[in-house]
Amino acid sequence: MPEGKTPGAKRPRIPALANEIAKFAVVGGFGVAVNFAVFNLCRTATQLTVEKCSFAGTSAAIFANYLGFRYYTYRDRQRRGHAREFSFFVLFSVVGLAIENGVLYSATNWFGWNSGLQSNLFKGLGIAVATCFRFCSYRTWVFRARTDTVGSRAGSPADG
């Protein structure tokens, strides 16, 4: 046994932000799978434009992700009323949808990159850019950390 280690000793706690990012990634990964599945099914089974298929995929993922974020990633965060929380979630998700689909639209319509592979690559790039925005906005505005006292945020990354 390594020196300084005792049997049954607990591992160091994962910093709160790293834990939050990991949980966000799990839920987000499921959302990405839903997004791509609906997008590619729509592309192959319909005559809709790439942008409309992407909108359908992203919309399906938004609603799937809300449940995962509320009841897994941010289950310990305060609730400000379901309607208000869901409204904020949808608002920031729509901005993310615009970012994601703006990248795909640009690739498709400005550069003519419209093959199945190109569409999926640029959709993935759009998802990556939009994910950064979503993570920051969800944790800051939708699923806010609990506040114990005015000006003090419990559960913040600094609380480790």
C-alpha positions in Angstrom: 0.0 0.0 0.0 1.4 3.5 -0.9 2.8 5.4 2.1 0.3 7.8 3.6 -2.7 5.9 2.4 -4.9 4.0 4.8 -7.4 1.3 3.8 -10.9 2.8 3.3 -9.6 6.3 2.9 -11.9 8.4 0.8 -10.7 9.8 -2.5 -10.4 13.5 -2.8 -13.7 15.2 -3.7 -14.1 16.2 -7.3 -14.2 19.9 -7.5 -17.8 21.1 -7.9 -17.3 22.7 -11.3 -15.7 19.5 -12.7 -18.6 17.5 -11.4 -21.1 19.9 -12.9 -19.3 19.8 -16.3 -19.3 15.9 -16.2 -23.0 15.7 -15.5 -23.7 18.4 -18.1 -21.7 16.3 -20.6 -23.7 13.1 -19.8 -27.0 14.8 -20.4 -25.7 16.8 -23.4 -24.3 13.6 -24.9 -27.7 12.1 -24.8 -29.1 15.3 -26.4 -26.5 15.2 -29.1 -27.5 11.6 -29.9 -31.2 12.6 -30.1 -30.2 15.7 -32.2 -28.2 13.8 -34.8 -30.7 10.9 -34.9 -33.7 13.2 -35.7 -31.5 15.3 -38.1 -30.3 12.4 -40.1 -33.7 10.6 -40.2 -35.3 13.9 -41.4 -32.6 14.4 -44.0 -33.0 10.9 -45.5 -36.8 10.5 -45.0 -38.1 13.9 -46.1 -37.5 16.5 -48.7 -37.0 19.2 -46.0 -34.0 21.5 -46.3 -30.9 20.8 -44.2 -31.8 23.8 -42.0 -35.3 22.6 -41.3 -34.1 19.1 -40.4 -31.5 20.6 -38.1 -34.2 22.7 -36.4 -36.2 19.5 -35.9 -33.3 17.7 -34.4 -32.3 20.5 -32.1 -35.8 21.1 -30.9 -36.2 17.4 -30.0 -32.9 17.6 -28.1 -33.9 20.7 -26.2 -37.0 19.0 -24.7 -35.1 15.8 -23.9 -32.3 17.7 -22.3 -34.5 19.8 -20.0 -35.5 16.8 -18.0 -31.9 15.6 -17.7 -30.6 18.9 -16.6 -33.4 19.6 -14.1 -33.5 16.2 -12.5 -29.8 15.1 -12.8 -27.3 17.8 -13.5 -29.0 20.6 -11.6 -31.2 18.7 -9.2 -29.7 20.5 -6.2 -30.3 23.9 -7.6 -33.1 26.2 -6.5 -36.4 26.2 -8.4 -38.0 29.5 -9.2 -41.2 27.9 -10.4 -41.4 25.4 -13.2 -43.0 27.7 -15.7 -40.4 30.4 -15.2 -37.5 28.0 -15.2 -38.7 26.2 -18.3 -39.3 29.6 -20.1 -35.7 30.7 -19.4 -34.4 27.2 -20.5 -36.3 27.5 -23.8 -35.2 31.1 -24.3 -31.5 30.3 -23.9 -32.0 27.0 -25.9 -33.4 29.0 -28.8 -30.4 31.3 -28.8 -28.2 28.1 -28.8 -30.3 26.8 -31.6 -29.7 29.9 -33.6 -25.9 29.6 -33.0 -25.9 25.9 -33.9 -28.0 26.3 -37.0 -26.2 29.5 -38.1 -23.0 27.6 -38.5 -24.8 24.9 -40.5 -26.6 27.5 -42.6 -23.4 29.3 -43.4 -21.6 26.2 -44.5 -24.6 25.0 -46.6 -25.6 28.3 -48.2 -22.5 30.4 -48.3 -20.0 27.6 -49.2 -22.2 25.0 -50.7 -21.0 22.3 -48.3 -24.2 20.1 -48.3 -23.1 16.5 -48.5 -24.2 14.2 -45.7 -20.7 14.2 -44.2 -20.3 18.0 -44.5 -23.7 18.6 -43.0 -23.0 16.4 -40.1 -19.5 17.9 -39.5 -20.8 21.5 -39.5 -23.8 20.5 -37.4 -21.3 19.1 -34.9 -19.3 22.3 -35.0 -22.4 24.3 -34.4 -23.4 22.1 -31.5 -19.9 22.6 -29.9 -20.1 26.4 -30.2 -23.7 26.5 -28.9 -22.8 24.1 -26.0 -20.4 26.7 -24.6 -23.1 29.3 -24.6 -25.7 26.9 -23.2 -23.5 25.7 -20.3 -22.8 29.3 -19.2 -26.4 30.5 -19.5 -28.0 27.5 -18.0 -25.8 27.5 -14.9 -26.1 31.3 -14.5 -29.7 32.1 -15.4 -31.8 28.9 -15.5 -30.5 26.6 -12.8 -29.0 29.1 -10.4 -27.0 28.0 -7.4 -28.7 28.1 -4.1 -28.2 31.2 -2.0 -27.8 30.9 1.7 -27.3 34.5 2.5 -27.5 37.7 0.4 -24.3 37.9 -1.7 -23.1 34.4 -0.9 -23.7 31.5 -3.4 -23.7 28.0 -1.9 -22.5 25.3 -4.2 -20.4 27.7 -6.3 -17.2 26.4 -7.8 -15.2 28.3 -5.2 -16.9 26.1 -2.5 -15.1 23.1 -4.0 
